[in-house]
Amino acid sequence: MPQLDPSKLKIGDVVLVAGGKGAVQSFQERAGCGQSARWTHVAGCLGGVDAVETRMPRSRLVNIQKEYIDKGLTIKVMRRKGQAEAQRYKTAIWWATMNNLPYDTLQIVCFPLVAFFGRAVYQAIHNLFGSSRRFVCSELIATGFYKEGDYLFNKPATDVLPADFDNLKLFEEVGDIWLNLN
């Protein structure tokens, strides 16, 4: 198994994960995400191999190496372009404070309604039954940026998809994230 180099992963980095969520990939393909549709999950790096992710039933702290790499999943690490170090830290600290919150199952169930009934119906259901203390993965990570005044996607955090983070206009890929074990 390849081994991550913890010194290459910085606080505030975004970790894209491919694999295991065919429904998410299919939805993103229909939404026109192209090759980026392969990224079906996103987590926020707290530095080194630690990250915060949302997954059923609750958001949690994970070890990127053990949770993704050792399980054979492909990752890509992205860093926000032009983001000051202090802003990266504040974004990641916000992610960390959202640890152990319930997963927003309602959003996953209701989001496809947009395609059939439009955004207004989805938003009405989400406003009635949703919570500002429940997140899906991409919403959690986007909200961390939004809390620091970085409205990078120009749409509500509830509409952000994992594929949206695979955007070279907004992020740079962090290369050479592996230890050389030779």
C-alpha positions in Angstrom: 0.0 0.0 0.0 1.2 3.5 -0.7 1.9 5.6 2.4 0.9 9.2 2.8 3.6 11.7 3.8 1.9 13.6 6.7 4.2 16.6 6.2 2.6 17.2 2.8 -0.9 17.5 4.1 -1.7 20.8 5.6 -4.5 22.1 7.8 -7.3 23.3 5.6 -6.6 21.0 2.7 -9.6 19.3 1.1 -9.4 15.6 0.5 -11.4 14.2 -2.4 -12.3 10.5 -2.3 -13.3 8.3 -5.3 -15.2 5.1 -5.0 -18.0 3.3 -3.3 -20.9 5.7 -3.9 -22.4 4.9 -7.3 -25.5 6.9 -6.6 -23.5 10.0 -5.9 -21.3 9.5 -9.0 -24.4 8.9 -11.1 -26.1 12.1 -9.8 -23.0 14.2 -10.4 -22.7 12.8 -13.9 -26.3 13.8 -14.7 -25.5 17.2 -13.1 -22.8 17.7 -15.8 -19.7 17.3 -13.6 -17.8 15.3 -16.2 -14.6 13.6 -15.0 -15.0 15.2 -11.6 -18.0 13.1 -10.9 -15.7 10.3 -9.8 -15.1 12.2 -6.5 -18.0 11.0 -4.4 -16.8 12.1 -1.0 -14.9 15.0 0.5 -13.2 15.6 3.9 -11.4 18.5 5.5 -7.8 18.0 6.5 -6.8 19.0 10.0 -3.1 18.5 9.2 -1.1 15.4 8.8 -3.3 12.3 8.2 -6.2 13.6 10.3 -9.4 14.8 8.7 -13.1 15.5 9.5 -15.8 13.9 7.4 -19.5 13.4 7.5 -20.8 10.0 7.0 -23.8 8.2 8.4 -24.7 8.3 11.2 -22.4 11.2 12.4 -19.5 13.4 11.4 -16.3 12.1 12.7 -12.5 12.4 12.9 -10.7 10.0 10.5 -7.2 8.9 9.7 -6.9 9.5 5.9 -4.4 6.6 5.5 -6.5 4.0 7.3 -9.9 5.1 6.2 -9.2 5.7 2.5 -5.8 4.5 1.3 -5.6 1.3 3.2 -9.1 0.4 2.0 -8.0 0.9 -1.7 -9.8 4.1 -2.3 -8.3 6.8 -4.5 -7.8 10.3 -3.1 -6.8 13.7 -4.4 -5.7 16.5 -2.1 -6.7 20.1 -3.0 -5.6 23.4 -1.4 -7.6 26.6 -1.8 -5.7 29.1 -4.0 -4.9 32.5 -2.4 -6.1 31.5 1.0 -4.1 33.0 3.9 -2.7 30.6 6.4 -4.8 32.2 9.2 -7.9 31.7 7.1 -7.0 28.0 6.4 -6.6 27.4 10.2 -9.9 29.1 11.0 -11.7 27.0 8.3 -10.3 23.8 9.6 -11.0 24.7 13.2 -14.7 25.2 12.3 -14.7 21.8 10.6 -13.3 20.2 13.7 -16.0 21.8 15.9 -18.6 20.1 13.7 -17.3 16.7 14.7 -20.0 14.2 16.0 -23.0 15.9 14.5 -25.8 13.9 12.9 -25.6 13.2 9.2 -28.2 15.1 7.1 -30.0 12.1 5.7 -33.0 14.3 4.7 -30.8 16.3 2.3 -29.6 13.1 0.5 -33.2 11.9 0.2 -34.6 15.3 -0.9 -31.8 16.6 -3.2 -32.8 14.5 -6.2 -36.2 16.2 -6.0 -34.6 19.3 -7.6 -34.5 17.5 -10.9 -38.2 16.6 -10.7 -39.9 19.5 -8.9 -37.4 22.3 -9.0 -35.3 24.0 -6.3 -38.3 25.7 -4.6 -39.9 22.3 -3.6 -36.6 21.0 -2.3 -35.9 24.2 -0.4 -39.4 24.1 1.2 -38.9 20.6 2.4 -35.4 21.3 3.6 -36.6 24.4 5.5 -39.4 22.5 7.2 -37.5 19.4 8.3 -33.8 20.3 7.9 -31.3 21.5 10.4 -28.4 23.9 10.4 -26.6 21.4 12.6 -26.7 18.4 10.2 -24.5 18.2 7.1 -23.5 16.0 4.2 -19.8 15.8 3.3 -19.6 18.6 0.7 -21.9 20.9 2.6 -19.7 20.6 5.7 -16.5 21.5 3.9 -18.1 24.3 1.8 -19.7 25.8 5.0 -16.3 26.0 6.6 -15.1 28.2 3.8 -18.3 30.2 3.8 -17.9 30.9 7.6 -14.6 32.6 6.8 -16.3 34.8 4.1 -15.0 32.7 1.2 -18.1 32.1 -0.9 -16.1 30.1 -3.5 -19.0 28.4 -5.2 -21.5 31.2 -5.4 -24.3 28.9 -4.4 -25.8 27.6 -1.2 -23.6 25.1 0.7 -26.5 22.7 0.5 -26.1 22.6 -3.3 -22.3 22.0 -3.3 -21.3 18.5 -4.6 -18.0 16.7 -3.9 -17.1 17.2 -7.6 -17.3 21.0 -7.2 -14.0 20.8 -5.2 -12.2 19.4 -8.2 -11.8 22.9 -9.6 -8.4 24.1 -10.7 -9.6 27.7 -10.9 -10.3 27.6 -7.1 -7.9 25.0 -5.9 -4.5 23.6 -6.6 -3.8 20.0 -6.4 -1.3 19.1 -3.8 1.2 16.8 -5.6 3.7 14.4 -4.3 1.7 13.4 -1.2 3.3 9.9 -0.9 6.3 8.7 1.1 9.2 7.4 -0.9 9.7 3.9 0.6 12.6 2.9 -1.6 
